[in-house]
Amino acid sequence: MIRLDGVGQVFDGREGQVTALEEIDLHVRPGEFVTLIGRSGCGKSTLLRLIAGLLPPTYGEVRVADEPVTRPRRDVSFMFQRPALLPWRSVLSNVMLPVEIEGDKGRAAYRDRAHELLELVGLKGFEGRLPHELSGGMQQRVSLCRSLIRDPQVMLMDEPFSALDALTRTELSGELQRIKMELSTTIVFVTHSIEEAVVLADRVVVLTPRPGRVREVVDIDIPRPRSLGRNAHLTEVAEISGLLHGLLAEKEARPVDEVRP
C-alpha cells in the first residue's frame, strides 16, 4: 500500500542544509499497522508529510496504492497531535468538514456514516455539542472520526494521543485497535511512547537520530486486542519494549535489512 524507495529529505537552513531523512526504504502492506519511533528530530513527522503528499522528497520515490505521490490524495487522511476542531462548529459538523471541503455528493450517506463513527467511539448523543464542551480525549475522538469519515485507504497519525492523560491515552489506544480491526485501514502512527508503539503495531520501525534512517524493523506477534492493563500481555510487551529501548540507545546504526522477530 505504501512504498518509500531510497527516499531522502534535505532542508535549507540559515546555516546551510540539514538532512532530515536519508535513504529510507520502507514498504507497508495493505491493512498493516506500522508505528514509527525514534529520537526527537529524526524525521518521523517529515516522513508522514512525504507519504501524505504535503512535501516532495528531495530524492527517491514515494508511492501509495502503486501510484507516485505528487500531491495530497483523497484516500489518505492525516491526524495531528491536536484535535484542531473548529470551535464554532458542532461535533457532527466538524466530522463532516472533509466531505464539505471536497464537495462530495451523497452527503446524507456521509452524515449517516458520521453518526455511526461517533457511536463507535462512544460519542453518541454529543453530535450537537461544541468543542469547548468536550474533554481533551473526547475532542480527539471527534478528530479520529473526522479522519475516518471518507473511508481512507491510509491513515497517517502524528502523535495523536501525546497531549492526553495516561488513562485516556490507554482508552483511545484500545478504541483505535478496535476500529482498525473492523475497518482494515492501513495506518502509519508516530509516537514517542515505546509501550504504545508495541501495543498498537504489527511492526515497529526504529529510526536513527538525524539524519533519520531505518535502523531496524521489529515484528510484533502478540494477539489482539492488546492492553498494558492485561496481565497476559505485560511480559511480552515489556520484553519487546526493552529491545526497542536498547535499539534507541545504540549510537551506531544497525544494518537496515536486519529484521528481528
Secondary structure by P-SEA (a helix, b strand, c coil): cbbbcbbbbbbbccccccccccbbbbbbcccbbbbbbbcccccaaaaaaaaaccccccbbbbbccccccccccccbbbbcccccccccccaaaaaaaaaaaacccaaaaaaaaaaaaaaaaccccccccccccccaaaaaaaaaaaaacccccbbbbccccccccaaaaaaaaaaaaaaaaacccbbbbbbccaaaaaacccbbbbbccccccccbbbbbbccccccccccccaaaaaaaaaaaaaaaacccccccccccc
